[in-house]
């Protein structure tokens, strides 16, 4: 587990195979070969970590909130589960089934490479700019005043 954890939380997992790494400088080294659980119920802020994990071939188990806006469907890099028991089952299945882990990891890498490649991002940016220019031009033709 990465990040700050209380002593009581650490103690409650003492008999488990879970390791606590604390703050790490190089997250990619810690993620390699693992699973990234992101049990978000509200808020955001972990999108870049999820995308970084997927780009490195690390499968993610998250909630619908965690997957929101990523453009990565369930089973394609992320296993999206709504309820704690489903979330836990998905994480355990990834840990125990190397073929599932590999399939989800590979599809996540492909999805991120396709959706977030430099070329894809530039193309989408240019499409947005073109749409804005077109809308602005159309608004100007119908006599909309800009203040």
C-alpha positions as CSV (number, residue, x, y, z in Angstrom):
1,X,0.0,0.0,0.0
2,X,1.3,3.4,-1.0
3,X,0.6,6.6,0.9
4,X,0.0,7.6,4.5
5,X,-1.6,5.0,6.7
6,X,-2.3,5.2,10.4
7,X,-0.6,2.7,12.8
8,X,-4.0,1.2,13.6
9,X,-4.6,0.5,9.9
10,X,-1.2,-1.0,9.5
11,X,-1.7,-3.2,12.5
12,X,-5.0,-4.4,11.3
13,X,-3.3,-5.9,8.2
14,X,-0.2,-7.3,10.0
15,X,-1.2,-10.9,9.4
16,X,-2.0,-10.3,5.7
17,X,0.3,-10.2,2.6
18,X,-0.3,-6.5,2.3
19,X,2.9,-4.3,2.4
20,X,2.9,-0.7,3.3
21,X,5.4,1.3,1.3
22,X,4.5,4.8,2.5
23,X,5.5,7.7,0.2
24,X,7.4,6.5,-2.9
25,X,9.4,8.6,-5.3
26,X,8.9,6.2,-8.2
27,X,5.4,4.9,-8.3
28,X,6.0,2.8,-11.5
29,X,8.5,0.6,-9.6
30,X,5.9,-0.1,-6.9
31,X,3.1,-0.8,-9.4
32,X,4.9,-3.1,-11.7
33,X,3.3,-6.5,-11.6
34,X,0.6,-5.4,-9.1
35,X,-2.9,-4.2,-9.0
36,X,-4.1,-0.7,-8.3
37,X,-7.2,-0.6,-6.2
38,X,-9.0,2.8,-6.3
39,X,-12.2,2.5,-4.2
40,X,-13.5,6.0,-4.8
41,X,-17.0,6.8,-3.6
42,X,-16.9,10.5,-4.3
43,X,-14.5,13.1,-5.5
44,X,-11.6,12.7,-7.9
45,X,-7.9,13.3,-8.2
46,X,-6.7,9.9,-9.0
47,X,-7.3,9.9,-12.7
48,X,-3.7,10.5,-13.6
49,X,-2.6,7.7,-11.3
50,X,-5.1,5.4,-12.9
51,X,-4.0,6.3,-16.4
52,X,-0.3,6.0,-15.4
53,X,-1.0,2.5,-14.0
54,X,-2.9,1.4,-17.1
55,X,-0.1,2.8,-19.4
56,X,2.4,0.6,-17.5
57,X,0.2,-2.5,-17.8
58,X,-1.1,-2.5,-14.2
59,X,-4.8,-3.5,-14.0
60,X,-7.0,-1.3,-11.9
61,X,-10.0,-2.2,-9.7
62,X,-12.2,0.9,-9.2
63,X,-15.7,2.2,-8.7
64,X,-17.9,3.9,-11.3
65,X,-16.7,7.2,-9.7
66,X,-13.0,6.2,-10.2
67,X,-13.6,5.3,-13.8
68,X,-15.7,8.3,-14.6
69,X,-14.4,10.3,-17.6
70,X,-11.4,8.0,-18.3
71,X,-13.0,6.5,-21.5
72,X,-11.9,3.1,-20.4
73,X,-14.7,0.6,-20.2
74,X,-15.1,-2.1,-17.6
75,X,-12.8,-5.0,-18.4
76,X,-10.5,-2.9,-20.5
77,X,-7.7,-2.1,-18.1
78,X,-10.1,-1.5,-15.2
79,X,-12.5,-3.7,-13.5
80,X,-15.3,-1.4,-12.4
81,X,-17.3,-2.6,-9.4
82,X,-20.0,-0.7,-7.4
83,X,-20.1,-2.6,-4.1
84,X,-17.3,-3.5,-1.6
85,X,-17.8,-7.3,-1.9
86,X,-17.7,-7.1,-5.8
87,X,-14.6,-4.8,-5.5
88,X,-12.8,-7.2,-3.2
89,X,-13.7,-10.2,-5.4
90,X,-12.4,-8.5,-8.5
91,X,-9.1,-7.7,-6.8
92,X,-8.7,-11.2,-5.6
93,X,-9.5,-12.7,-9.0
94,X,-6.9,-10.5,-10.6
95,X,-4.3,-11.6,-8.0
96,X,-5.2,-15.3,-8.4
97,X,-5.8,-15.5,-12.1
98,X,-2.7,-14.7,-14.2
99,X,-4.6,-14.9,-17.5
100,X,-7.2,-12.5,-16.3
101,X,-4.5,-10.1,-14.9
102,X,-2.6,-10.3,-18.3
103,X,-5.7,-9.8,-20.4
104,X,-6.9,-6.8,-18.3
105,X,-3.4,-5.3,-18.2
106,X,-2.8,-5.6,-21.9
107,X,-6.2,-4.1,-22.8
108,X,-5.6,-1.2,-20.5
109,X,-2.2,-0.5,-22.1
110,X,-3.8,-0.5,-25.6
111,X,-6.7,1.7,-24.5
112,X,-4.4,4.3,-23.0
113,X,-2.1,4.2,-25.9
114,X,-5.0,4.7,-28.3
115,X,-7.0,7.3,-26.3
116,X,-4.2,9.3,-24.7
117,X,-1.4,9.1,-27.3
118,X,0.1,12.4,-28.3
119,X,-1.5,12.1,-31.7
120,X,-5.0,11.3,-30.3
121,X,-4.8,14.2,-27.9
122,X,-3.7,16.6,-30.6
123,X,-6.4,15.4,-32.9
124,X,-9.1,15.9,-30.3
125,X,-7.7,19.3,-29.3
126,X,-7.8,20.4,-32.9
127,X,-11.4,19.1,-33.3
128,X,-12.4,21.2,-30.3
129,X,-10.7,24.3,-31.5
130,X,-12.3,23.9,-34.9
131,X,-15.8,23.5,-33.3
132,X,-15.3,26.6,-31.2
133,X,-14.2,28.6,-34.3
134,X,-17.1,27.3,-36.3
135,X,-19.6,28.1,-33.5
136,X,-18.1,31.6,-33.1
137,X,-18.3,32.2,-36.8
138,X,-21.9,31.0,-36.9
139,X,-22.8,33.2,-34.0
140,X,-21.2,36.2,-35.7
141,X,-23.3,35.6,-38.8
142,X,-26.6,35.7,-37.0
143,X,-25.8,39.0,-35.3
144,X,-24.9,37.9,-31.8
145,X,-23.1,40.7,-30.0
146,X,-20.1,40.0,-27.8
147,X,-19.5,42.3,-24.9
